[in-house]
Amino acid sequence: MAAAGELRFDDRAAIVTGAGRGLGNAYARLLAARGAAVIVNDRDRELAEGLAVEIEAEGGRAVADGSDVSTPDGAGQLIKTAVGEFGRLDVIVNNAGVVLREPITELSVDAIDRTIAVNLRGTLLVAHAAWPHLESAGHGRIVNATSASGLIGNPQASSYGATKAGIVGFTRVLAQEGQAVGIHANAISPLALTRMTDTLGIPGWTAETMGPGLVAPVVAYLAHEECELNGEVLSAGGGRVARYFVGLNMGWTSPGELRPEDVRDNLDSIVSLDDYIVPRTTVDELGLLDAGGKGGGDE
Ligand SMILES: NC(=O)c1ccc[n+]([C@@H]2O[C@H](COP(=O)([O-])OP(=O)(O)OC[C@H]3O[C@@H](n4cnc5c(N)ncnc54)[C@H](O)[C@@H]3O)[C@@H](O)[C@H]2O)c1
């Protein structure tokens, strides 16, 4: 990808959910500073209004929205506000999220339902309501917030981790469905000191070394129409930017019947990291079946 000028968002409209504080606040500020008209969404309306006023005072364009993205009415209202205010919609940053930490032995139905409602249902509802407008824009960009807790797991984060893994699957489906209409969807796995993480007391994490401002440029890049990535997960924190990926190794193919003992006896090949692909679509996995002489067919 060729390096060119500054990445600007003039004449573009963006929604950042959960933008009242933390990471979303930094994302909204940066997009506005780069010329975007921004809907600052947060269920805490006062915070959203405060940030919108600050952005406007700095010469940017922003409108506050207090919708709760976890409900169809809230997500619908949010999109309606954006299109009503700006007449278009180019970028969605699905950032709103909640974490309720509890070990699996103490997992409550309330924690499961609340986490799924905000993180997963909210992300799906907003993307779904925004889709026709992003399609009209011709270069829609969706950035969804995942987490290391979903990608690699974290103790005491079972419902949270489940939703964040679900967001990756959703992002990859959107990427494949959006390709034909110019919509790209990617996910950000951030690491930053915010209300969500400050009680964890992670050594070395300070506002300077791990601030949300060190994640925002990555989200702004993924939100830009020049961004060619689609269906990827970028990890960002402390100034480091990296790629998470799903790998699939060549595995081991049984020449005949497959018994549990065959799995035990061939485990080294089955879990080997010597030779693997990074599949883009399910067709790539079926191709490995073909390579093993089993024929993936064309399902
Ligand atoms: N901070 C990190 O290191 C980290 C790590 C991994 C993932 N994340 C993800 O990044 C995102 C932002 O995290 P943060 O650390 O800034 O958290 P935060 O708690 O500081 O901010 C989240 C914001 O979302 C808002 N919100 C919650 N539910 C909402 C709803 N239903 N509708 C609208 N707004 C709602 C909250 O009011 C809050 O202002 C989250 O999705 C989080 O899971 C953060």
The ligand as a MOL file (V3000), in Angstrom:
LIG
                    3D

  0  0  0     0  0            999 V3000
M  V30 BEGIN CTAB
M  V30 COUNTS 44 48 0 0 0
M  V30 BEGIN ATOM
M  V30 1 N -9.5710 -0.7710 27.7560 0
M  V30 2 C -9.0500 -1.8800 27.2370 0
M  V30 3 O -7.8590 -2.2100 27.4440 0
M  V30 4 C -9.8910 -2.7700 26.3880 0
M  V30 5 C -9.3850 -4.0390 26.0650 0
M  V30 6 C -10.1160 -4.8510 25.2150 0
M  V30 7 C -11.3170 -4.4190 24.7080 0
M  V30 8 N -11.7990 -3.1890 25.0680 0 CHG=1
M  V30 9 C -13.0870 -2.7960 24.4740 0
M  V30 10 O -13.0250 -1.4600 24.0040 0
M  V30 11 C -14.3080 -0.8380 24.1620 0
M  V30 12 C -14.1710 0.4480 24.9780 0
M  V30 13 O -13.6470 0.1250 26.2470 0
M  V30 14 P -13.2080 1.2070 27.3470 0
M  V30 15 O -12.0460 0.6000 28.0370 0
M  V30 16 O -13.0990 2.5530 26.7520 0 CHG=-1
M  V30 17 O -14.4720 1.1080 28.3460 0
M  V30 18 P -15.2020 2.2510 29.2360 0
M  V30 19 O -15.9850 1.5060 30.2470 0
M  V30 20 O -14.1910 3.2330 29.6950 0
M  V30 21 O -16.1780 2.9670 28.1820 0
M  V30 22 C -17.2460 2.2620 27.6090 0
M  V30 23 C -18.3460 3.2700 27.2950 0
M  V30 24 O -19.4360 2.5590 26.6840 0
M  V30 25 C -20.6560 3.1200 27.1530 0
M  V30 26 N -21.7410 2.1460 27.0010 0
M  V30 27 C -21.9110 0.9960 27.6940 0
M  V30 28 N -23.0500 0.3910 27.3310 0
M  V30 29 C -23.6020 1.1700 26.3610 0
M  V30 30 C -24.7940 1.0550 25.5940 0
M  V30 31 N -25.6380 0.0350 25.7500 0
M  V30 32 N -25.0660 2.0260 24.6710 0
M  V30 33 C -24.2250 3.0780 24.5000 0
M  V30 34 N -23.0960 3.2350 25.2340 0
M  V30 35 C -22.7890 2.2900 26.1500 0
M  V30 36 C -20.3710 3.4320 28.6120 0
M  V30 37 O -21.2940 4.3920 29.1430 0
M  V30 38 C -18.9150 3.9450 28.5360 0
M  V30 39 O -18.8710 5.3490 28.4250 0
M  V30 40 C -15.2010 -1.8780 24.8250 0
M  V30 41 O -15.9430 -2.5600 23.8470 0
M  V30 42 C -14.2140 -2.8190 25.4760 0
M  V30 43 O -14.7520 -4.1100 25.6510 0
M  V30 44 C -11.1300 -2.3620 25.8980 0
M  V30 END ATOM
M  V30 BEGIN BOND
M  V30 1 1 1 2
M  V30 2 2 2 3
M  V30 3 1 2 4
M  V30 4 1 4 5
M  V30 5 2 4 44
M  V30 6 2 5 6
M  V30 7 1 6 7
M  V30 8 2 7 8
M  V30 9 1 8 9
M  V30 10 1 8 44
M  V30 11 1 9 10
M  V30 12 1 9 42
M  V30 13 1 10 11
M  V30 14 1 11 12
M  V30 15 1 11 40
M  V30 16 1 12 13
M  V30 17 1 13 14
M  V30 18 2 14 15
M  V30 19 1 14 16
M  V30 20 1 14 17
M  V30 21 1 17 18
M  V30 22 2 18 19
M  V30 23 1 18 20
M  V30 24 1 18 21
M  V30 25 1 21 22
M  V30 26 1 22 23
M  V30 27 1 23 24
M  V30 28 1 23 38
M  V30 29 1 24 25
M  V30 30 1 25 26
M  V30 31 1 25 36
M  V30 32 1 26 27
M  V30 33 1 26 35
M  V30 34 2 27 28
M  V30 35 1 28 29
M  V30 36 1 29 30
M  V30 37 2 29 35
M  V30 38 1 30 31
M  V30 39 2 30 32
M  V30 40 1 32 33
M  V30 41 2 33 34
M  V30 42 1 34 35
M  V30 43 1 36 37
M  V30 44 1 36 38
M  V30 45 1 38 39
M  V30 46 1 40 41
M  V30 47 1 40 42
M  V30 48 1 42 43
M  V30 END BOND
M  V30 END CTAB
M  END
